[in-house]
Amino acid sequence: MAEDLDVIIKKYRKGKREDLIPLLQEIQEKNGFLSEDAIVKIGNHLALSTTKIFGLATFYDQFRFFPAGKIHLRICNGTSCFMNGSQTVIDKIREETGILPGQTTRDGNFSYEVVTCMGGCNNGPVISVNGTFHTHVSPAMIPDLIKKLKLISGSD
Ligand code: FES
């Protein structure tokens, strides 16, 4: 369940701008994404403009501005997975879902993010689907996987 923004924000000292990233991380961890409301409240608390906060947060791949989909994929693009072709897997997922990393499909069913390492480097490319790991993933496996996930999520 999402935690109250005011409760989280009050844990950080007013005007202490160096707390921005830890604060963004805590809100995302507790609430799953950074809402517009969260950005505005953080701006008021740390005396930072919302433009500055958005600019900084979008620089980091880890932050999301929309709630995750019912099915959330994490795709590793760390060095080892990259050497084993993770970029082609990411490209295929983008092609199949029609969205970019950090976005959520309009029906709210899918989202994905690109991460740097999931600890399974010898078995890459590695992806996780709602926390379940798949190893040695190839682009050829993606259309079938997405089809199965669509059935599970109830989308066409
Ligand atoms: S680099 Fe992908 S799991 Fe470590």
Boltz pocket constraint, residues with backbone or C-beta under 6 A from the ligand:
constraints:
  - pocket:
      binder: B
      contacts: [[A, 76], [A, 77], [A, 78], [A, 79], [A, 80], [A, 81], [A, 82], [A, 116], [A, 117], [A, 118], [A, 119], [A, 120], [A, 121], [A, 124], [A, 126]]
      max_distance: 6.0
